[in-house]
Each structure stands twice: as structure tokens, then as C-alpha cells.
Amino acid sequence: MQKHYKIALYIIGIYTMFTFDARAATIMLLASSIYILYTQRVLKIKYGIYIVIFLAVGYNFYNYLVASDMGGKLLMLSEDTLSEDSSTMARLVALDIFFDSSWRDLLCGVRDKEAIFNSYGIIAIENSFIDLTLTYGLITSFSFFILYTKELNNMMIGTLEKKYRYLVITTFILVGMACTALTEYFVWLSFITFFYGFFPYNKSQY
């Protein structure tokens, strides 16, 4: 694909991310993009003028997002908004539940998660790993994530360099851990489907 098409699609993608109000996904996308541009030697001193222009445009775009509802919770972070944000508080409560749990509950899981959620005033736990741990125990949860991530890595061998494989998998895991997404099998299947559907492949000469 030609560079100007890639740039246009990327800009559309970044713009679209802000419409979903997904903080973890947006932050990880921006961080991953900077890493990729750096490793591909796009970010150089001689391109400083372009970076300055990008920052200037980005600053104005940021002000536009803050003035609108599109930026959502990501661009309205303060002590007051965090305390009133049920999504953020649910993620913090997830850590409280984890560290308040006994070793027996962590190793074996609990019988009634809903009772625990009710005692903390939440309806769900916004952390895939902790949710799986409370359901099946630490050993099963660790095994689940290790085996699945290993298979995702094996699936991408021969298509992406190691550093990019690790970047894609790490981004997927971190974003998925910020909610309960990775407790659902269809999220992992979606990753596999998108990989085979959109990643580069070798054409047969026959």
C-alpha cells in the first residue's frame, strides 16, 4: 500500500479511536505508534519540522476534543472526575478485591463472585486476570494467559518481526486486562480472525 494511503487510514483510525471513549486502547495505540515510527526510523531529527507541525495540529485537535464530547473521559481527568467515574473506580476496586482476598480464594477461586461484588458496591470487576483468578484460581489464570499468548505468538511467526509480535500481543493483553474482555473466548477468536483477514501474507506462485 502506498504511503499516503497508509497515513490517511492511520489518521482516520486515530480519529475513530477517540469516538469510542476507550482510554486504555487509545493510550496504547499512541504509545505503540510512537515505538513503531521510531524503530522504522521515521522519527528523526531531520524530520523535526514535521514533528513540530504535527504537535501544533495535535494541540489544536486536542483543544477541539476537550471542547466537545468526543474526547470523553480520557481528556477530562481530574480528582473529581475520577471519583465520579464508575468505570475508573471499578478498576481500582478490582485491585482492592485482589489484595483483600485470602490465599485460598486466590489459589482456588471463590464460589460466589457476585456476593463479593455486592459487598464492594460494584456489578462487575474491570480486570480480566483478576476476574479469571476469582473464578478459577491463580494457577489456571496464569496458565490460560501464558498458553494463549504463546499460541498467538506462534501464529504470527513468519509474518511479523519478533519486536512487533511482542508489541502487538502486549498491547492486546494490556488493553484487554483493563476490562473483562479477555474472559470471553470470542475476543481471542476475533484477534485471530482479524490477523488472518488483514495481515500480510505470501502469494502462491502456482
Biotite code that builds the C-alpha atoms (Angstrom):
import biotite.structure as struc

atoms = struc.array([
    struc.Atom([0.000, 0.000, 0.000], chain_id="A", res_id=1, res_name="MET", atom_name="CA", element="C"),
    struc.Atom([1.316, 3.459, -0.864], chain_id="A", res_id=2, res_name="GLN", atom_name="CA", element="C"),
    struc.Atom([2.461, 5.676, 1.969], chain_id="A", res_id=3, res_name="LYS", atom_name="CA", element="C"),
    struc.Atom([-0.151, 8.390, 1.562], chain_id="A", res_id=4, res_name="HIS", atom_name="CA", element="C"),
    struc.Atom([-2.926, 5.771, 1.786], chain_id="A", res_id=5, res_name="TYR", atom_name="CA", element="C"),
    struc.Atom([-1.354, 4.370, 4.946], chain_id="A", res_id=6, res_name="LYS", atom_name="CA", element="C"),
    struc.Atom([-1.125, 7.837, 6.506], chain_id="A", res_id=7, res_name="ILE", atom_name="CA", element="C"),
    struc.Atom([-4.727, 8.663, 5.604], chain_id="A", res_id=8, res_name="ALA", atom_name="CA", element="C"),
    struc.Atom([-6.030, 5.380, 7.045], chain_id="A", res_id=9, res_name="LEU", atom_name="CA", element="C"),
    struc.Atom([-3.950, 5.839, 10.173], chain_id="A", res_id=10, res_name="TYR", atom_name="CA", element="C"),
    struc.Atom([-5.317, 9.348, 10.766], chain_id="A", res_id=11, res_name="ILE", atom_name="CA", element="C"),
    struc.Atom([-8.862, 8.051, 10.295], chain_id="A", res_id=12, res_name="ILE", atom_name="CA", element="C"),
    struc.Atom([-8.099, 5.244, 12.730], chain_id="A", res_id=13, res_name="GLY", atom_name="CA", element="C"),
    struc.Atom([-6.755, 7.606, 15.390], chain_id="A", res_id=14, res_name="ILE", atom_name="CA", element="C"),
    struc.Atom([-9.773, 9.881, 14.953], chain_id="A", res_id=15, res_name="TYR", atom_name="CA", element="C"),
    struc.Atom([-12.102, 6.894, 15.268], chain_id="A", res_id=16, res_name="THR", atom_name="CA", element="C"),
    struc.Atom([-10.435, 5.703, 18.483], chain_id="A", res_id=17, res_name="MET", atom_name="CA", element="C"),
    struc.Atom([-11.401, 8.922, 20.242], chain_id="A", res_id=18, res_name="PHE", atom_name="CA", element="C"),
    struc.Atom([-15.063, 8.390, 19.391], chain_id="A", res_id=19, res_name="THR", atom_name="CA", element="C"),
    struc.Atom([-15.129, 5.160, 21.421], chain_id="A", res_id=20, res_name="PHE", atom_name="CA", element="C"),
    struc.Atom([-14.002, 6.826, 24.678], chain_id="A", res_id=21, res_name="ASP", atom_name="CA", element="C"),
    struc.Atom([-11.636, 3.883, 25.297], chain_id="A", res_id=22, res_name="ALA", atom_name="CA", element="C"),
    struc.Atom([-8.770, 5.281, 27.344], chain_id="A", res_id=23, res_name="ARG", atom_name="CA", element="C"),
    struc.Atom([-6.560, 2.201, 27.613], chain_id="A", res_id=24, res_name="ALA", atom_name="CA", element="C"),
    struc.Atom([-6.897, 1.387, 23.912], chain_id="A", res_id=25, res_name="ALA", atom_name="CA", element="C"),
    struc.Atom([-6.218, 4.988, 22.856], chain_id="A", res_id=26, res_name="THR", atom_name="CA", element="C"),
    struc.Atom([-3.130, 5.355, 25.058], chain_id="A", res_id=27, res_name="ILE", atom_name="CA", element="C"),
    struc.Atom([-1.703, 2.004, 23.958], chain_id="A", res_id=28, res_name="MET", atom_name="CA", element="C"),
    struc.Atom([-2.346, 2.817, 20.292], chain_id="A", res_id=29, res_name="LEU", atom_name="CA", element="C"),
    struc.Atom([-0.491, 6.124, 20.553], chain_id="A", res_id=30, res_name="LEU", atom_name="CA", element="C"),
    struc.Atom([2.398, 4.569, 22.501], chain_id="A", res_id=31, res_name="ALA", atom_name="CA", element="C"),
    struc.Atom([2.679, 1.671, 20.037], chain_id="A", res_id=32, res_name="SER", atom_name="CA", element="C"),
    struc.Atom([2.601, 4.071, 17.097], chain_id="A", res_id=33, res_name="SER", atom_name="CA", element="C"),
    struc.Atom([5.480, 6.116, 18.510], chain_id="A", res_id=34, res_name="ILE", atom_name="CA", element="C"),
    struc.Atom([7.512, 2.942, 19.069], chain_id="A", res_id=35, res_name="TYR", atom_name="CA", element="C"),
    struc.Atom([6.870, 1.672, 15.533], chain_id="A", res_id=36, res_name="ILE", atom_name="CA", element="C"),
    struc.Atom([7.718, 5.032, 13.950], chain_id="A", res_id=37, res_name="LEU", atom_name="CA", element="C"),
    struc.Atom([10.930, 5.162, 15.997], chain_id="A", res_id=38, res_name="TYR", atom_name="CA", element="C"),
    struc.Atom([12.054, 1.632, 15.133], chain_id="A", res_id=39, res_name="THR", atom_name="CA", element="C"),
    struc.Atom([11.323, 2.249, 11.456], chain_id="A", res_id=40, res_name="GLN", atom_name="CA", element="C"),
    struc.Atom([13.446, 5.415, 11.674], chain_id="A", res_id=41, res_name="ARG", atom_name="CA", element="C"),
    struc.Atom([10.603, 7.686, 10.711], chain_id="A", res_id=42, res_name="VAL", atom_name="CA", element="C"),
    struc.Atom([11.150, 9.837, 13.789], chain_id="A", res_id=43, res_name="LEU", atom_name="CA", element="C"),
    struc.Atom([14.470, 11.554, 13.027], chain_id="A", res_id=44, res_name="LYS", atom_name="CA", element="C"),
    struc.Atom([15.936, 14.968, 13.750], chain_id="A", res_id=45, res_name="ILE", atom_name="CA", element="C"),
    struc.Atom([15.741, 15.914, 10.094], chain_id="A", res_id=46, res_name="LYS", atom_name="CA", element="C"),
    struc.Atom([12.006, 15.423, 10.281], chain_id="A", res_id=47, res_name="TYR", atom_name="CA", element="C"),
    struc.Atom([11.788, 17.866, 13.184], chain_id="A", res_id=48, res_name="GLY", atom_name="CA", element="C"),
    struc.Atom([9.795, 20.378, 11.177], chain_id="A", res_id=49, res_name="ILE", atom_name="CA", element="C"),
    struc.Atom([7.124, 17.766, 10.504], chain_id="A", res_id=50, res_name="TYR", atom_name="CA", element="C"),
    struc.Atom([7.033, 16.836, 14.180], chain_id="A", res_id=51, res_name="ILE", atom_name="CA", element="C"),
    struc.Atom([6.567, 20.495, 15.123], chain_id="A", res_id=52, res_name="VAL", atom_name="CA", element="C"),
    struc.Atom([3.722, 20.811, 12.628], chain_id="A", res_id=53, res_name="ILE", atom_name="CA", element="C"),
    struc.Atom([2.186, 17.592, 13.945], chain_id="A", res_id=54, res_name="PHE", atom_name="CA", element="C"),
    struc.Atom([2.383, 18.834, 17.538], chain_id="A", res_id=55, res_name="LEU", atom_name="CA", element="C"),
    struc.Atom([0.830, 22.164, 16.567], chain_id="A", res_id=56, res_name="ALA", atom_name="CA", element="C"),
    struc.Atom([-2.020, 20.438, 14.753], chain_id="A", res_id=57, res_name="VAL", atom_name="CA", element="C"),
    struc.Atom([-2.320, 17.917, 17.555], chain_id="A", res_id=58, res_name="GLY", atom_name="CA", element="C"),
    struc.Atom([-2.561, 20.651, 20.174], chain_id="A", res_id=59, res_name="TYR", atom_name="CA", element="C"),
    struc.Atom([-5.404, 22.340, 18.327], chain_id="A", res_id=60, res_name="ASN", atom_name="CA", element="C"),
    struc.Atom([-7.081, 18.970, 17.770], chain_id="A", res_id=61, res_name="PHE", atom_name="CA", element="C"),
    struc.Atom([-6.734, 18.273, 21.495], chain_id="A", res_id=62, res_name="TYR", atom_name="CA", element="C"),
    struc.Atom([-8.418, 21.574, 22.351], chain_id="A", res_id=63, res_name="ASN", atom_name="CA", element="C"),
    struc.Atom([-11.206, 20.678, 19.929], chain_id="A", res_id=64, res_name="TYR", atom_name="CA", element="C"),
    struc.Atom([-11.694, 17.297, 21.603], chain_id="A", res_id=65, res_name="LEU", atom_name="CA", element="C"),
    struc.Atom([-11.748, 18.806, 25.095], chain_id="A", res_id=66, res_name="VAL", atom_name="CA", element="C"),
    struc.Atom([-14.368, 21.332, 23.996], chain_id="A", res_id=67, res_name="ALA", atom_name="CA", element="C"),
    struc.Atom([-16.511, 18.528, 22.568], chain_id="A", res_id=68, res_name="SER", atom_name="CA", element="C"),
    struc.Atom([-17.772, 15.237, 23.996], chain_id="A", res_id=69, res_name="ASP", atom_name="CA", element="C"),
    struc.Atom([-15.629, 13.154, 21.657], chain_id="A", res_id=70, res_name="MET", atom_name="CA", element="C"),
    struc.Atom([-12.552, 13.018, 23.899], chain_id="A", res_id=71, res_name="GLY", atom_name="CA", element="C"),
    struc.Atom([-14.659, 11.687, 26.733], chain_id="A", res_id=72, res_name="GLY", atom_name="CA", element="C"),
    struc.Atom([-13.124, 10.520, 29.963], chain_id="A", res_id=73, res_name="LYS", atom_name="CA", element="C"),
    struc.Atom([-9.597, 10.312, 28.565], chain_id="A", res_id=74, res_name="LEU", atom_name="CA", element="C"),
    struc.Atom([-9.331, 14.112, 28.208], chain_id="A", res_id=75, res_name="LEU", atom_name="CA", element="C"),
    struc.Atom([-11.233, 15.073, 31.337], chain_id="A", res_id=76, res_name="MET", atom_name="CA", element="C"),
    struc.Atom([-9.066, 13.510, 34.009], chain_id="A", res_id=77, res_name="LEU", atom_name="CA", element="C"),
    struc.Atom([-9.138, 15.167, 37.415], chain_id="A", res_id=78, res_name="SER", atom_name="CA", element="C"),
    struc.Atom([-9.581, 14.082, 41.007], chain_id="A", res_id=79, res_name="GLU", atom_name="CA", element="C"),
    struc.Atom([-13.268, 14.977, 40.875], chain_id="A", res_id=80, res_name="ASP", atom_name="CA", element="C"),
    struc.Atom([-13.980, 13.217, 37.570], chain_id="A", res_id=81, res_name="THR", atom_name="CA", element="C"),
    struc.Atom([-12.079, 10.108, 38.655], chain_id="A", res_id=82, res_name="LEU", atom_name="CA", element="C"),
    struc.Atom([-14.080, 9.844, 41.883], chain_id="A", res_id=83, res_name="SER", atom_name="CA", element="C"),
    struc.Atom([-17.315, 10.192, 39.921], chain_id="A", res_id=84, res_name="GLU", atom_name="CA", element="C"),
    struc.Atom([-16.278, 7.838, 37.113], chain_id="A", res_id=85, res_name="ASP", atom_name="CA", element="C"),
    struc.Atom([-17.753, 4.408, 37.866], chain_id="A", res_id=86, res_name="SER", atom_name="CA", element="C"),
    struc.Atom([-15.570, 2.749, 35.207], chain_id="A", res_id=87, res_name="SER", atom_name="CA", element="C"),
    struc.Atom([-12.328, 4.024, 36.721], chain_id="A", res_id=88, res_name="THR", atom_name="CA", element="C"),
    struc.Atom([-13.458, 3.255, 40.256], chain_id="A", res_id=89, res_name="MET", atom_name="CA", element="C"),
    struc.Atom([-14.382, -0.303, 39.234], chain_id="A", res_id=90, res_name="ALA", atom_name="CA", element="C"),
    struc.Atom([-10.807, -0.844, 38.026], chain_id="A", res_id=91, res_name="ARG", atom_name="CA", element="C"),
    struc.Atom([-9.418, 0.451, 41.314], chain_id="A", res_id=92, res_name="LEU", atom_name="CA", element="C"),
    struc.Atom([-11.841, -1.678, 43.300], chain_id="A", res_id=93, res_name="VAL", atom_name="CA", element="C"),
    struc.Atom([-10.652, -4.716, 41.334], chain_id="A", res_id=94, res_name="ALA", atom_name="CA", element="C"),
    struc.Atom([-7.196, -4.245, 42.845], chain_id="A", res_id=95, res_name="LEU", atom_name="CA", element="C"),
    struc.Atom([-8.706, -3.855, 46.314], chain_id="A", res_id=96, res_name="ASP", atom_name="CA", element="C"),
    struc.Atom([-10.612, -7.118, 45.895], chain_id="A", res_id=97, res_name="ILE", atom_name="CA", element="C"),
    struc.Atom([-7.485, -8.920, 44.709], chain_id="A", res_id=98, res_name="PHE", atom_name="CA", element="C"),
    struc.Atom([-5.273, -7.800, 47.593], chain_id="A", res_id=99, res_name="PHE", atom_name="CA", element="C"),
    struc.Atom([-8.048, -8.257, 50.159], chain_id="A", res_id=100, res_name="ASP", atom_name="CA", element="C"),
    struc.Atom([-8.654, -11.868, 49.087], chain_id="A", res_id=101, res_name="SER", atom_name="CA", element="C"),
    struc.Atom([-7.184, -14.744, 51.064], chain_id="A", res_id=102, res_name="SER", atom_name="CA", element="C"),
    struc.Atom([-4.549, -17.019, 49.538], chain_id="A", res_id=103, res_name="TRP", atom_name="CA", element="C"),
    struc.Atom([-7.108, -19.819, 49.492], chain_id="A", res_id=104, res_name="ARG", atom_name="CA", element="C"),
    struc.Atom([-9.506, -17.729, 47.398], chain_id="A", res_id=105, res_name="ASP", atom_name="CA", element="C"),
    struc.Atom([-6.714, -16.644, 45.070], chain_id="A", res_id=106, res_name="LEU", atom_name="CA", element="C"),
    struc.Atom([-5.426, -20.168, 44.540], chain_id="A", res_id=107, res_name="LEU", atom_name="CA", element="C"),
    struc.Atom([-8.768, -21.942, 44.288], chain_id="A", res_id=108, res_name="CYS", atom_name="CA", element="C"),
    struc.Atom([-11.220, -19.239, 43.296], chain_id="A", res_id=109, res_name="GLY", atom_name="CA", element="C"),
    struc.Atom([-14.422, -18.241, 45.063], chain_id="A", res_id=110, res_name="VAL", atom_name="CA", element="C"),
    struc.Atom([-17.891, -19.726, 44.930], chain_id="A", res_id=111, res_name="ARG", atom_name="CA", element="C"),
    struc.Atom([-19.896, -16.520, 44.715], chain_id="A", res_id=112, res_name="ASP", atom_name="CA", element="C"),
    struc.Atom([-18.239, -13.591, 42.937], chain_id="A", res_id=113, res_name="LYS", atom_name="CA", element="C"),
    struc.Atom([-21.469, -11.631, 42.851], chain_id="A", res_id=114, res_name="GLU", atom_name="CA", element="C"),
    struc.Atom([-21.595, -11.563, 46.667], chain_id="A", res_id=115, res_name="ALA", atom_name="CA", element="C"),
    struc.Atom([-18.085, -10.097, 46.724], chain_id="A", res_id=116, res_name="ILE", atom_name="CA", element="C"),
    struc.Atom([-19.006, -7.528, 44.069], chain_id="A", res_id=117, res_name="PHE", atom_name="CA", element="C"),
    struc.Atom([-22.072, -6.501, 46.052], chain_id="A", res_id=118, res_name="ASN", atom_name="CA", element="C"),
    struc.Atom([-20.021, -6.050, 49.204], chain_id="A", res_id=119, res_name="SER", atom_name="CA", element="C"),
    struc.Atom([-17.775, -3.618, 47.309], chain_id="A", res_id=120, res_name="TYR", atom_name="CA", element="C"),
    struc.Atom([-20.688, -1.857, 45.627], chain_id="A", res_id=121, res_name="GLY", atom_name="CA", element="C"),
    struc.Atom([-19.923, -2.907, 42.040], chain_id="A", res_id=122, res_name="ILE", atom_name="CA", element="C"),
    struc.Atom([-21.712, -5.101, 39.491], chain_id="A", res_id=123, res_name="ILE", atom_name="CA", element="C"),
    struc.Atom([-18.613, -6.424, 37.690], chain_id="A", res_id=124, res_name="ALA", atom_name="CA", element="C"),
    struc.Atom([-14.840, -6.414, 38.022], chain_id="A", res_id=125, res_name="ILE", atom_name="CA", element="C"),
    struc.Atom([-12.946, -4.405, 35.394], chain_id="A", res_id=126, res_name="GLU", atom_name="CA", element="C"),
    struc.Atom([-9.893, -6.649, 35.137], chain_id="A", res_id=127, res_name="ASN", atom_name="CA", element="C"),
    struc.Atom([-9.789, -9.845, 33.096], chain_id="A", res_id=128, res_name="SER", atom_name="CA", element="C"),
    struc.Atom([-6.975, -11.505, 35.030], chain_id="A", res_id=129, res_name="PHE", atom_name="CA", element="C"),
    struc.Atom([-8.473, -10.825, 38.460], chain_id="A", res_id=130, res_name="ILE", atom_name="CA", element="C"),
    struc.Atom([-11.901, -11.931, 37.244], chain_id="A", res_id=131, res_name="ASP", atom_name="CA", element="C"),
    struc.Atom([-10.476, -15.234, 35.976], chain_id="A", res_id=132, res_name="LEU", atom_name="CA", element="C"),
    struc.Atom([-8.473, -15.655, 39.182], chain_id="A", res_id=133, res_name="THR", atom_name="CA", element="C"),
    struc.Atom([-11.575, -15.285, 41.344], chain_id="A", res_id=134, res_name="LEU", atom_name="CA", element="C"),
    struc.Atom([-13.364, -17.799, 39.127], chain_id="A", res_id=135, res_name="THR", atom_name="CA", element="C"),
    struc.Atom([-10.693, -20.469, 38.543], chain_id="A", res_id=136, res_name="TYR", atom_name="CA", element="C"),
    struc.Atom([-7.716, -19.579, 40.746], chain_id="A", res_id=137, res_name="GLY", atom_name="CA", element="C"),
    struc.Atom([-4.236, -18.207, 40.077], chain_id="A", res_id=138, res_name="LEU", atom_name="CA", element="C"),
    struc.Atom([-2.725, -21.358, 38.578], chain_id="A", res_id=139, res_name="ILE", atom_name="CA", element="C"),
    struc.Atom([-5.447, -21.724, 35.977], chain_id="A", res_id=140, res_name="THR", atom_name="CA", element="C"),
    struc.Atom([-5.441, -17.992, 35.178], chain_id="A", res_id=141, res_name="SER", atom_name="CA", element="C"),
    struc.Atom([-1.672, -17.867, 34.700], chain_id="A", res_id=142, res_name="PHE", atom_name="CA", element="C"),
    struc.Atom([-1.772, -20.992, 32.568], chain_id="A", res_id=143, res_name="SER", atom_name="CA", element="C"),
    struc.Atom([-4.604, -19.589, 30.470], chain_id="A", res_id=144, res_name="PHE", atom_name="CA", element="C"),
    struc.Atom([-2.796, -16.349, 29.651], chain_id="A", res_id=145, res_name="PHE", atom_name="CA", element="C"),
    struc.Atom([0.597, -17.985, 29.087], chain_id="A", res_id=146, res_name="ILE", atom_name="CA", element="C"),
    struc.Atom([-0.758, -20.663, 26.738], chain_id="A", res_id=147, res_name="LEU", atom_name="CA", element="C"),
    struc.Atom([-2.966, -18.281, 24.778], chain_id="A", res_id=148, res_name="TYR", atom_name="CA", element="C"),
    struc.Atom([-0.280, -15.628, 24.335], chain_id="A", res_id=149, res_name="THR", atom_name="CA", element="C"),
    struc.Atom([2.202, -18.318, 23.324], chain_id="A", res_id=150, res_name="LYS", atom_name="CA", element="C"),
    struc.Atom([-0.162, -19.559, 20.619], chain_id="A", res_id=151, res_name="GLU", atom_name="CA", element="C"),
    struc.Atom([-0.781, -16.007, 19.388], chain_id="A", res_id=152, res_name="LEU", atom_name="CA", element="C"),
    struc.Atom([2.975, -15.550, 19.088], chain_id="A", res_id=153, res_name="ASN", atom_name="CA", element="C"),
    struc.Atom([3.372, -18.841, 17.210], chain_id="A", res_id=154, res_name="ASN", atom_name="CA", element="C"),
    struc.Atom([0.554, -17.800, 14.873], chain_id="A", res_id=155, res_name="MET", atom_name="CA", element="C"),
    struc.Atom([2.401, -14.607, 13.896], chain_id="A", res_id=156, res_name="MET", atom_name="CA", element="C"),
    struc.Atom([5.855, -16.161, 13.415], chain_id="A", res_id=157, res_name="ILE", atom_name="CA", element="C"),
    struc.Atom([6.958, -15.647, 9.824], chain_id="A", res_id=158, res_name="GLY", atom_name="CA", element="C"),
    struc.Atom([4.677, -12.648, 9.379], chain_id="A", res_id=159, res_name="THR", atom_name="CA", element="C"),
    struc.Atom([5.954, -10.091, 11.888], chain_id="A", res_id=160, res_name="LEU", atom_name="CA", element="C"),
    struc.Atom([9.383, -9.460, 13.379], chain_id="A", res_id=161, res_name="GLU", atom_name="CA", element="C"),
    struc.Atom([9.786, -10.523, 16.987], chain_id="A", res_id=162, res_name="LYS", atom_name="CA", element="C"),
    struc.Atom([9.728, -6.972, 18.361], chain_id="A", res_id=163, res_name="LYS", atom_name="CA", element="C"),
    struc.Atom([6.452, -6.227, 16.549], chain_id="A", res_id=164, res_name="TYR", atom_name="CA", element="C"),
    struc.Atom([4.904, -9.539, 17.558], chain_id="A", res_id=165, res_name="ARG", atom_name="CA", element="C"),
    struc.Atom([5.628, -8.757, 21.182], chain_id="A", res_id=166, res_name="TYR", atom_name="CA", element="C"),
    struc.Atom([4.307, -5.219, 20.747], chain_id="A", res_id=167, res_name="LEU", atom_name="CA", element="C"),
    struc.Atom([1.005, -6.382, 19.229], chain_id="A", res_id=168, res_name="VAL", atom_name="CA", element="C"),
    struc.Atom([0.491, -9.104, 21.840], chain_id="A", res_id=169, res_name="ILE", atom_name="CA", element="C"),
    struc.Atom([1.448, -6.839, 24.761], chain_id="A", res_id=170, res_name="THR", atom_name="CA", element="C"),
    struc.Atom([-0.913, -4.127, 23.546], chain_id="A", res_id=171, res_name="THR", atom_name="CA", element="C"),
    struc.Atom([-3.736, -6.645, 23.113], chain_id="A", res_id=172, res_name="PHE", atom_name="CA", element="C"),
    struc.Atom([-3.195, -8.097, 26.611], chain_id="A", res_id=173, res_name="ILE", atom_name="CA", element="C"),
    struc.Atom([-2.853, -4.760, 28.413], chain_id="A", res_id=174, res_name="LEU", atom_name="CA", element="C"),
    struc.Atom([-5.930, -3.269, 26.775], chain_id="A", res_id=175, res_name="VAL", atom_name="CA", element="C"),
    struc.Atom([-7.896, -6.463, 27.388], chain_id="A", res_id=176, res_name="GLY", atom_name="CA", element="C"),
    struc.Atom([-6.809, -6.567, 31.026], chain_id="A", res_id=177, res_name="MET", atom_name="CA", element="C"),
    struc.Atom([-8.310, -3.119, 31.621], chain_id="A", res_id=178, res_name="ALA", atom_name="CA", element="C"),
    struc.Atom([-11.782, -4.671, 31.366], chain_id="A", res_id=179, res_name="CYS", atom_name="CA", element="C"),
    struc.Atom([-13.391, -8.126, 31.319], chain_id="A", res_id=180, res_name="THR", atom_name="CA", element="C"),
    struc.Atom([-12.885, -8.615, 27.572], chain_id="A", res_id=181, res_name="ALA", atom_name="CA", element="C"),
    struc.Atom([-10.281, -11.389, 27.832], chain_id="A", res_id=182, res_name="LEU", atom_name="CA", element="C"),
    struc.Atom([-12.602, -13.550, 29.907], chain_id="A", res_id=183, res_name="THR", atom_name="CA", element="C"),
    struc.Atom([-14.705, -14.045, 26.759], chain_id="A", res_id=184, res_name="GLU", atom_name="CA", element="C"),
    struc.Atom([-13.472, -16.563, 24.184], chain_id="A", res_id=185, res_name="TYR", atom_name="CA", element="C"),
    struc.Atom([-14.871, -14.618, 21.220], chain_id="A", res_id=186, res_name="PHE", atom_name="CA", element="C"),
    struc.Atom([-12.425, -11.738, 21.889], chain_id="A", res_id=187, res_name="VAL", atom_name="CA", element="C"),
    struc.Atom([-9.471, -14.095, 21.383], chain_id="A", res_id=188, res_name="TRP", atom_name="CA", element="C"),
    struc.Atom([-11.157, -15.556, 18.304], chain_id="A", res_id=189, res_name="LEU", atom_name="CA", element="C"),
    struc.Atom([-11.697, -12.037, 16.951], chain_id="A", res_id=190, res_name="SER", atom_name="CA", element="C"),
    struc.Atom([-7.973, -11.333, 17.285], chain_id="A", res_id=191, res_name="PHE", atom_name="CA", element="C"),
    struc.Atom([-7.187, -14.485, 15.300], chain_id="A", res_id=192, res_name="ILE", atom_name="CA", element="C"),
    struc.Atom([-9.823, -13.656, 12.678], chain_id="A", res_id=193, res_name="THR", atom_name="CA", element="C"),
    struc.Atom([-8.523, -10.108, 12.192], chain_id="A", res_id=194, res_name="PHE", atom_name="CA", element="C"),
    struc.Atom([-4.952, -11.386, 11.954], chain_id="A", res_id=195, res_name="PHE", atom_name="CA", element="C"),
    struc.Atom([-5.676, -13.833, 9.168], chain_id="A", res_id=196, res_name="TYR", atom_name="CA", element="C"),
    struc.Atom([-8.029, -11.384, 7.483], chain_id="A", res_id=197, res_name="GLY", atom_name="CA", element="C"),
    struc.Atom([-5.836, -8.273, 7.391], chain_id="A", res_id=198, res_name="PHE", atom_name="CA", element="C"),
    struc.Atom([-2.195, -9.135, 7.997], chain_id="A", res_id=199, res_name="PHE", atom_name="CA", element="C"),
    struc.Atom([0.198, -9.552, 5.042], chain_id="A", res_id=200, res_name="PRO", atom_name="CA", element="C"),
    struc.Atom([0.579, -12.976, 3.528], chain_id="A", res_id=201, res_name="TYR", atom_name="CA", element="C"),
    struc.Atom([2.687, -14.604, 0.830], chain_id="A", res_id=202, res_name="ASN", atom_name="CA", element="C"),
    struc.Atom([1.024, -15.181, -2.507], chain_id="A", res_id=203, res_name="LYS", atom_name="CA", element="C"),
    struc.Atom([1.393, -18.592, -4.097], chain_id="A", res_id=204, res_name="SER", atom_name="CA", element="C"),
    struc.Atom([3.327, -18.693, -7.361], chain_id="A", res_id=205, res_name="GLN", atom_name="CA", element="C"),
    struc.Atom([1.198, -21.524, -8.713], chain_id="A", res_id=206, res_name="TYR", atom_name="CA", element="C"),
])
